[in-house]
Amino acid sequence: MMGYRVYVQLGCIAQGLLQHLAINHTAEVWRCFRSWLRTMNPAIQPSEEDRMVA
């Protein structure tokens, strides 16, 4: 039972840290993010197009 509690607590801590990064460091998170999302900025070339050109 102790292992289950530790697992859940670590999950909650990790989720809180991710929320902190998303709220307080939004610009830096998006600057470092190099994957595809439907809501991604259309001015930036998608990674699939990078591979097609290479």
N, C-alpha and C positions, 0 to 999 in steps of 0.2 A: 504494500500500500504506500509505503514511503517513496518508492521509485515513481509511482504514478503521480503523487503530489509534486515531486520535484520536476517531473516532465511537464506538468501543466503550468507550474510557476515559471519555468524557463520559457515556455511558449508565450505566456502573458508578458513577460519582460521583453522578449524579442519583438512581439507585436507593438508594445509601447515604444521601443526604440525606433522601429520603422515608422510609426506615426509621428514621432518627434522629428525624424529626418524629413518626412514628407511635408510637415507643416512649417518647420523653421529653416529648412535648407532646400527649398523647392528648386531654385535656379541651379544650384550645384548638382542636385540629383538628376535633373533633366540634362544638364551638360555632360554628365558622365554616363548617361543611359544610352546604349547603342543597340537597341533592339526595336522591334516593330510593334506599334500599337495603332489601332484604328484612329485614335485621336492625336496621333503624332503630327507635328508641324509639317504642313505640305511643302514648305520652302526648303526643307532639308531632304536631301536625296536618301531614299530608303536603302537599307543594307542589301536588299535583293538586287537593286539596280547596280550597286557597286560591284557585286560579284559577276553580273552579266557583262559589265564593261571590261573587267579584268581578264 
